[in-house]
């Protein structure tokens, strides 16, 4: 088993703390960014296996972060997370290159199931 590197980009310390705890317990190496420019930079310079990106980030919204990565041919999977639960936002996120979209609040089970689905595995241990 290898330890996947996952970026969590969210401006809420509560959310990043919770996601870091859940993902670390599942065996991931977690990197945190609290704004869009930091998230974009980390994605451009770090070998990521996955990014969880909030739709609303200071400095650069999540969709701009994802577009920056995709225009630079970064192909790691991205799961957009947002308190905005409308279909238009979800559809736009998937159209710009996100692999999945989760609406807050996110449960531990929902997060891990979505990550496993994106990776095509039964658990992070299968990576």
Rosetta silent file (secondary structure, phi, psi, omega in degrees, C-alpha in Angstrom):
SEQUENCE: XXXXXXXXXXXXXXXXXXXXXXXXXXXXXXXXXXXXXXXXXXXXXXXXXXXXXXXXXXXXXXXXXXXXXXXXXXXXXXXXXXXXXXXXXXXXXXXXXXXXXXXXXXXXXXXXXXXXXXXXXXXXXXX
SCORE:     score description
SCORE:     0.000 S_00000001
   1 L     0.000  133.614  174.775    0.000    0.000    0.000 S_00000001
   2 L  -107.454  155.647 -177.957    1.273    3.464   -0.837 S_00000001
   3 L   -89.976  112.435  179.012    0.201    6.616    0.913 S_00000001
   4 L   -70.759  146.750  176.442   -1.778    8.866   -1.489 S_00000001
   5 E  -100.168  121.604 -175.174   -1.145   12.608   -1.339 S_00000001
   6 E  -124.006  127.593  173.974   -4.395   14.578   -1.141 S_00000001
   7 E   -89.769  131.567  172.091   -4.811   18.346   -1.236 S_00000001
   8 E  -113.593  114.609 -179.499   -7.674   19.803    0.794 S_00000001
   9 E  -113.529  106.540 -179.593   -8.437   23.375   -0.307 S_00000001
  10 L  -157.146  141.818 -179.056  -11.004   25.109    1.884 S_00000001
  11 L   -86.541   -1.904  177.382  -11.008   28.413    3.757 S_00000001
  12 L   -93.764  117.820  178.751  -12.818   26.932    6.766 S_00000001
  13 H   -62.970  -33.242  178.124  -10.380   25.692    9.411 S_00000001
  14 H   -62.701  -46.180 -179.868  -13.123   23.467   10.808 S_00000001
  15 H   -64.683  -47.610 -178.236  -13.611   21.770    7.426 S_00000001
  16 H   -63.996  -38.198  178.397   -9.878   21.348    6.748 S_00000001
  17 H   -62.680  -46.001 -178.830   -9.313   19.971   10.258 S_00000001
  18 H   -65.361  -47.130 -179.411  -12.135   17.447    9.876 S_00000001
  19 H   -64.973  -40.068  177.243  -11.150   16.348    6.358 S_00000001
  20 H   -59.419  -44.375 -179.251   -7.472   16.071    7.359 S_00000001
  21 H   -61.712  -48.530 -179.763   -8.450   13.870   10.305 S_00000001
  22 H   -62.505  -46.242 -176.014  -10.667   11.585    8.199 S_00000001
  23 H   -70.784  -39.194  176.947   -8.197   11.291    5.326 S_00000001
  24 H   -62.656  -41.096  178.057   -5.157   10.782    7.550 S_00000001
  25 H   -63.526  -27.780  178.518   -7.007    8.006    9.392 S_00000001
  26 L   -84.958   -1.895  175.488   -7.666    6.384    5.999 S_00000001
  27 L   102.427   12.895 -177.891   -3.918    6.415    5.265 S_00000001
  28 L   -94.954  151.750  167.831   -3.503    9.574    3.167 S_00000001
  29 E   -89.620  119.968 -172.856   -0.834   12.261    3.327 S_00000001
  30 E  -110.538  130.694  173.724   -2.877   15.490    3.512 S_00000001
  31 E  -113.385  138.402 -177.315   -1.789   18.952    2.383 S_00000001
  32 E  -116.264  137.820  171.593   -4.010   21.928    3.230 S_00000001
  33 E  -127.449  139.345 -178.134   -4.527   25.210    1.361 S_00000001
  34 L  -108.507    7.947  175.254   -6.813   27.944    2.679 S_00000001
  35 L  -151.815  165.949 -175.998   -7.119   30.044   -0.484 S_00000001
  36 H   -63.820  -48.400  179.942   -7.322   29.626   -4.241 S_00000001
  37 H   -59.139  -39.603  177.773   -3.846   30.886   -5.226 S_00000001
  38 H   -64.960  -43.088  178.829   -2.182   28.571   -2.684 S_00000001
  39 H   -61.669  -45.590  179.749   -4.237   25.617   -3.906 S_00000001
  40 H   -59.453  -45.129 -179.085   -3.382   26.375   -7.537 S_00000001
  41 H   -63.245  -46.029  179.138    0.330   26.610   -6.713 S_00000001
  42 H   -59.848  -43.828  179.125    0.374   23.363   -4.729 S_00000001
  43 H   -64.344  -28.003  179.823   -1.385   21.551   -7.570 S_00000001
  44 H   -81.912  -25.481 -171.386    1.166   22.843  -10.072 S_00000001
  45 H  -115.075   -5.356 -175.094    4.243   21.942   -8.001 S_00000001
  46 L  -120.636  141.431  176.613    3.290   18.847   -5.996 S_00000001
  47 L   -77.689   92.377 -178.902    2.670   15.291   -7.162 S_00000001
  48 L   -92.192  148.710  171.607   -0.940   14.994   -6.032 S_00000001
  49 L   -98.093  -22.242 -177.037   -3.099   11.904   -6.218 S_00000001
  50 E  -165.929  148.951  171.699   -6.306   13.838   -5.517 S_00000001
  51 E  -128.867  135.554  171.044   -7.565   17.324   -4.680 S_00000001
  52 E  -107.713  116.529 -171.294  -10.657   18.260   -2.689 S_00000001
  53 E  -124.904  124.374  175.209  -11.466   21.849   -3.622 S_00000001
  54 E   -69.297  144.187  179.977  -14.104   24.128   -2.129 S_00000001
  55 L   -67.157  -37.737 -177.751  -16.115   26.016   -4.726 S_00000001
  56 L  -108.924  106.953  178.300  -15.778   29.326   -2.873 S_00000001
  57 L  -125.580  146.843  175.160  -12.169   30.178   -1.979 S_00000001
  58 L   -66.651  142.911  173.896  -10.569   33.565   -1.272 S_00000001
  59 L    85.806  -29.531 -178.524   -8.404   34.950   -4.058 S_00000001
  60 L  -170.816  120.412 -177.882   -9.513   32.492   -6.742 S_00000001
  61 L   -68.660  158.792 -175.817  -12.686   30.412   -6.835 S_00000001
  62 H   -54.971  -39.370 -179.661  -12.426   26.646   -6.967 S_00000001
  63 H   -64.550  -34.427  176.607  -13.457   26.384  -10.616 S_00000001
  64 H   -67.918  -36.851  176.724  -10.599   28.739  -11.566 S_00000001
  65 H   -61.308  -49.097 -178.948   -8.174   26.585   -9.603 S_00000001
  66 H   -63.227  -43.096  178.580   -9.328   23.459  -11.438 S_00000001
  67 H   -61.803  -37.718  177.070   -9.189   25.209  -14.833 S_00000001
  68 H   -59.330  -46.362  179.295   -5.615   26.337  -14.074 S_00000001
  69 H   -64.881  -45.813 -176.762   -4.596   22.743  -13.432 S_00000001
  70 H   -66.490  -36.456  177.239   -6.419   21.326  -16.433 S_00000001
  71 H   -66.862  -23.971  177.405   -4.937   23.960  -18.781 S_00000001
  72 L   -95.280   13.872  178.944   -1.506   22.872  -17.516 S_00000001
  73 L    61.379   30.671  172.275   -2.404   19.223  -18.233 S_00000001
  74 L   -81.032  122.310 -170.952   -2.585   18.243  -14.563 S_00000001
  75 L  -110.003    4.327  178.728   -4.694   15.095  -14.604 S_00000001
  76 L   -60.415  148.187 -179.356   -5.038   14.155  -10.934 S_00000001
  77 E   -66.148  149.269  178.396   -8.679   13.684   -9.913 S_00000001
  78 E  -129.637  131.608  172.386  -10.550   16.598   -8.352 S_00000001
  79 E  -113.522  117.422  175.773  -13.588   16.484   -6.109 S_00000001
  80 E   -80.525  138.463  176.036  -15.335   19.834   -5.762 S_00000001
  81 E  -126.298  139.388 -176.529  -16.946   20.456   -2.391 S_00000001
  82 E  -162.348  151.626  171.348  -19.376   23.238   -1.727 S_00000001
  83 L   -78.146  -13.307  177.590  -22.228   24.534    0.362 S_00000001
  84 L   -81.541  112.132 -172.524  -23.792   25.523   -2.972 S_00000001
  85 L  -106.209   17.310 -177.461  -26.009   22.545   -3.764 S_00000001
  86 L   -82.846  155.034 -176.679  -27.655   23.644   -7.008 S_00000001
  87 H   -64.036  -35.632 -179.285  -27.494   21.574  -10.181 S_00000001
  88 H   -60.965  -46.213 -179.844  -25.995   24.419  -12.258 S_00000001
  89 H   -64.648  -42.267  178.291  -22.915   24.698  -10.014 S_00000001
  90 H   -60.885  -47.984 -178.793  -22.489   20.918   -9.973 S_00000001
  91 H   -63.157  -43.248  178.637  -22.770   20.679  -13.765 S_00000001
  92 H   -63.715  -39.516  179.239  -20.342   23.572  -14.321 S_00000001
  93 H   -62.468  -43.114  178.826  -17.815   22.019  -11.924 S_00000001
  94 H   -68.680  -35.434 -179.190  -17.883   18.723  -13.787 S_00000001
  95 H   -66.885  -31.096 -178.170  -17.670   20.508  -17.155 S_00000001
  96 L   -88.218   -1.565  172.721  -14.450   22.339  -16.233 S_00000001
  97 L   125.272    1.716  174.325  -12.715   19.140  -15.181 S_00000001
  98 L   -71.604  147.551 -179.286  -13.818   18.069  -11.703 S_00000001
  99 L   -91.705  -20.548  179.362  -14.349   14.328  -11.392 S_00000001
 100 E  -159.502  165.904 -177.988  -17.042   14.540   -8.710 S_00000001
 101 E  -140.272  126.635  176.896  -19.025   17.080   -6.693 S_00000001
 102 E  -120.141  137.117  177.070  -20.056   16.871   -3.058 S_00000001
 103 E   -95.220  134.669  175.906  -22.436   19.230   -1.273 S_00000001
 104 L   -74.431  147.758    0.563  -21.681   20.277    2.303 S_00000001
 105 L   -76.496  146.385 -177.795  -22.219   19.067    4.878 S_00000001
 106 L  -104.596  133.635  175.788  -20.227   15.989    3.878 S_00000001
 107 L   -88.373  156.683  177.876  -20.366   12.795    5.888 S_00000001
 108 H   -56.389  -46.709 -178.670  -17.275   10.687    6.521 S_00000001
 109 H   -63.487  -45.197  179.803  -18.836    7.752    4.680 S_00000001
 110 H   -61.173  -41.206  179.547  -19.896    9.870    1.672 S_00000001
 111 H   -62.520  -51.292 -177.872  -16.400   11.341    1.369 S_00000001
 112 H   -65.546  -38.461  177.106  -14.622    7.984    1.438 S_00000001
 113 H   -62.090  -41.869 -179.881  -17.136    6.387   -0.945 S_00000001
 114 H   -67.297  -42.572  177.933  -16.655    9.226   -3.437 S_00000001
 115 H   -61.885  -46.420  179.007  -12.862    9.046   -3.193 S_00000001
 116 H   -61.351  -39.508  177.590  -12.931    5.279   -3.688 S_00000001
 117 H   -62.600  -46.199 -179.121  -15.261    5.716   -6.677 S_00000001
 118 H   -61.622  -40.082  179.208  -12.967    8.325   -8.265 S_00000001
 119 H   -80.685  -15.963 -177.541   -9.938    6.041   -7.796 S_00000001
 120 L    71.831   35.395 -178.984  -11.875    2.934   -8.841 S_00000001
 121 L  -128.759  169.299  176.548  -10.913    1.057   -5.653 S_00000001
 122 L   -86.316  -26.674  176.379  -12.681   -0.412   -2.638 S_00000001
 123 L  -160.205  164.367  178.370  -10.493    1.531   -0.173 S_00000001
 124 H   -61.813  -21.695  176.468   -7.408    3.726   -0.120 S_00000001
 125 H   -63.294  -20.403 -177.678   -5.499    0.629    0.973 S_00000001
 126 H   -83.310   -2.672 -179.816   -5.959   -0.676   -2.597 S_00000001
 127 L   -75.875    0.000    0.000   -3.839    2.090   -4.150 S_00000001
